[in-house]
């Protein structure tokens, strides 16, 4: 059966190439198994599969067959930009988001209309500059207060910061000139991700939530690890360890959000929330506004709670991944730390008072995020380069009504035989805006290397903050930075990176060199296959 399917699909595909007929775009690449099509190649190693097959892209598009559905993968970034911007009325993106909310976050499939209502309000809320600015200010305040305490220099787990404990931190000594100074050896990715998550989720959910549910960051990471199994709707009884752990983490997160909503309701009525809740005054205005709408609209809990979980998952995953990968790449690139510190010195002030009776005073951090955004081109280029390397964002939509795509001004490689092709109704369009820039050497030289300078405009001065288009060379469209999660908080990520660079020295453990670990893919951002042990020490701010 497999051989018969492969021969039949191969003949159909070859006839399409020979005919140069734009109507033949619905014929997928050859595959072996009926119904499943290219599912197993995509499931086990989709990056390797797409890296090989993207060369066979027909006019910038790659037709595939997955689980009985016709899919077109757009590998040409200009074509992806054109389809998303010009043909959006023919694409239903909500149906894909709805399926993700059901499979991954546990929404009740009987309440689809309630989801569409909350989705409209969410878009309006997230477009409210006042609410987003207020949230951004809270995140920046958390960064400025917590970054000087990134590590506590304590071996006692009781005295360590909550974000240090999972990272295996312990104190040792390291030569410093003619003296020795204390340093903390720690697992880098675990420390940075927990620190970022603590700052972000405290800002949006409040300090009370993080105190009552200290495992929330671990549960969000576990949910992310089981992402590809959850997306496919695998039941919890299947013997897959990451899937089982993800289902248990989801249950704990849902209980926490349910308790949180009950406390918010009591707070809104002017009543004392039930124990163990006490003070909800520092919950963000964004969450209070969202809960007020759902309460007024009688949104079912099985819709509201998964939607909130999706929001905080996207916010945490995006910020933690961007920050940790960017910092590691900067420290692992010789000379990059000094260049960035020189660039940010006018906008990030790290100060420390003289010791009193021999006891060092804590450092103080002040960050001008507008200055970082407008004047620090190299820092922004490092962030963009890391997103390019460690992120594979995509826009997925189902075609409600067939349309014809003109190739006259979109793709970089136009066939002389055909200037357009048609996408039929019922087809799923997957526009991977970053993949082509990463995987195609003809599009981007040294596409697998970390080279932030490729993002800098050749016609700008180093300090003017000008960077090429946010999606990078030849990529087109703004989806790369903002596709993951619902809130674009690029300023806060830059503040995190700049603040940690200004306050801390990081070096690999003795007898080791900087190594960027291999990647494994769960959801949209890559995770390291193994953590990196490093040594942290405070910068001498008195010199």
C-alpha angles and dihedrals in degrees: 000000000000093000091047091051091048093050094046096047091044093054092049091050094049091050089053092054091048095048098049085210115160090209090065095072088103091068107096132214115280115281138179109222126054116237093006093061110160094351099112094047090051094044099051102036112353095165093056091045094050091043089060100038099042088080087065092055111140109226091334096313131096116206114211138176115223125173093334094312130113112236132182117202112204107214098168107085095209091051090049090052092050095049094048095047103036103031101035092117089065094050126079108208094166094069090061093046089048091053090050091050090054100044101036106026101030105247120170109250091212093071104058095137091053088055091053090051094051090043092058091049092046091055091049092047094048089050090057104108093200095055094044093045090050091051092047091052091052092050091050091049090053091050094050093049098041104036094075086056097048088131127017100210089232129127092201112095088209092061096041123100115262091247092052098056099074091047097069095240121186133165125244138157129260131185115260112181107303092340138059125240134192119262131180120230110209145154103268104210094042092050097047096043093049091046092050092045092050092052096045100042093044088055095050103032102026133246093275092063093051092048094050095044106034093163094062095103093049090048092051090052091048090051089052092050091057094043101114092050093046093049090059091051097244109177119243094245093068111110096246114126098208090047094051092047091048092054091050091047090050091053092052093047092049091052091050093051092047091053090046092054092050090053091048090052092053091047091051090053090052092249130129109262117240119265135305087033116085119153123026097163094112096053108121120260087235093064093043091051092048093050092047091055094049091048091051093045093045091234110189113251090234087064102037097046095051089046091054090046090052090051097052092040091054093045094049097041094048097046097041095048095045093048098045096046093044093051093047093049092048094051092043093054111082113243095003096108093055092048093052094044089054090049096049100039094100093052104036116056116191111181138169131192122233114273117269113221089344094304112122117234118232116261121254123219129200121179129191102202094184089057091050091051096045104035110025106079097160093052091050090046090055090053093048092048092052092049088051092051101038103031132069106186120182141182113219123190139161117233110239095180126020118250140180121241117213115215098192095106105012117066128056094219112048122185114231090222101055133030098180144022136198129238113205128220115271094035120125114228117206113191110192102190097182102036098077093050090052102039106035115079090191088061100041127019115229088008093177096051128093104244111152091175089075087073096055119101113244091216098054135083117250093249102046095086095232114152130175118258110315093245092058136236111349093348104108126193133057097254095101097072099032108031095093114074126354102267125067106213101162092145092059093050090051089049091052094050094044094045094052092046091051095051108033143053116211127189135167118261116274117286089020135096130212110284125180104217124233117264133245121192126227111152122339103318122061119244123208116257088222134012123249120236112219140167121239127199134169118259114243101249094176096068 
